[in-house]
Amino acid sequence: MHSFKKLLLSTSLVLCMFTAVAQTVAEPTNTPGDWSKPYQPFRIAGNLYYVGTYDLASYLIVTTKGNILINTGLANSASLIKKNMETLGFKMADIKILLTTQAHYDHMGAMSTIKKATGAQMMVDEKDAEVLADGGSSDYALGGKGSSFEPVKADRLLHDGDTIKLGNQQLVMLHHPGHTKGSCSFLFDVKDSSKTWRVLIANMPSIVTEKKFSEIPEYPGIASDYAYTLDTMKKLSFDIWVASHAGQFDLHTKRKPGDVYNPAAFTDRKGYDEYIDELKEEFLKKNAAR
């Protein structure tokens, strides 16, 4: 009887631990409404499509051997992304590779759901692998309160300059740390009937913490990482650019629902440079206060 009680107690403890872990996976309640608001999917350029929400950008790259999905928005966005893909004539089941520009809940929320549904390979910048695996709980800025998205184990760790290949498509991952330790951008070519477009999916290095850089022992190299990223991003060459949030590249100014296919709408080099300059100014002010 004593052994049986011990077994019951042990089992109860395990169940309680499981319950506690499950209950810690919760997105912040103050997320903007535009992050979940539906948005009409569209073809950006060549085989690159926008399938995200009004502000949280998700990108579908169609290849001859299946498709690549970059970012998934909040946890409730899985069905919206699926619907957007189907509207464009594509299937969720054809996703073979999953990528993210940063391991934050607003871009990772539905990743686990989509990974389980498709069996796709999750690839991530190695510096974000730990945060990916614990659902954001160890993130230097947004962590410390349990997981904010369902944990996902990476199938491949990426390093600066690594190439991701699928069918006739190649992407280069660019390590752009600061916003998270493993924030990254993707640079690649797409083609349409008239030309080849060099595309940058940019993770803009906005400052997410209110703390002084010197008050973040979990990320001792944060200031140097931001400096590196801002300098490197300003030197990139591309034809068109988009970003992790629609608002960052002025999607709703450059394109209205129902507009015809027009990749040139996103050739805004001036807007890109001005945004990087603004972020650099914010960084310099914050770094001076360290």
C-alpha positions, 0 to 999 in steps of 0.5 A: 500500500505504501508503494502504491501511495508513493506511485500515486504521489509520483504520478500526481507530481508529474501530471502537475509538472506537465500542467504547469508547463502547459499553462506557462505557454501564453502570449501577452494579452496586450497584442495589437489588433492588427497582428491578428487582423486578416489581410488579402494575400498577394504575389510580391515578386516572382515566386514570393508571396505575402500570406500573413496578417495585416501587420505580421508578415508571413512569406511563402516562397514557392519552389519546384520541390515544395515551399518555404514559409518564413514567419507564422504570426501569432498562435491563432494565425495558422488557419489564416495562413492556410486560408491565404495560401489556398486563396493563392492556389497553394497547399499548407501540406507542400511546406517543406522548410520553416524559417523565422526572422526572430524567435519572438511570439509574434513571428513564432506563434503558429510555428509549432502547429504548422510544423506538426501539420506539415512535417516541415524542417525548422531551420533557425539562426543558431543564436536563437535556437535556445529561445526557440526550444523553450518557447521564448522563456529565456529571451533577454527582453521578453522572457522570464515569465514562461513560454510565450509560444509553443517550443519548437526544436530546430532541425538545422542550425544556420550560421551567417552566410549559410545557404538554404536550398529547396528545388530551384530556390536558394536563400542566404541567411544573414545574421543580424543580431540585437533585437534577438540574439539570432535575428536574421534576414534573408537574401535571394533572387526570384524571377518573373516573365520580365526580370530577376529581382534581388529580394531582401526580407529584412529583420529591422533591428529595433530596440525591444528593451527598456533597460540600459544595455549595461543592465542586461547580463543575459546578453553582454554583447548586445551593444556590439551586435546592434552596431554590427547589424546596423552597419552591415544592413546599410551596405546590403544590395537588393532590388526590393525589400520587405520586413518582419512587420508590414508597417516597417516597410509601409505595405499599406501605403505601397499596396492596396488590396486588389492592386495588380501585380507590381514588384516595383512598388517595393523597390524603396531603397530610400525608405530602407536607408531612412529607416536604418538611419532612424534605428541607428540614431535610437541605438546611439542615444541608448548606447550613450546612456549605458 
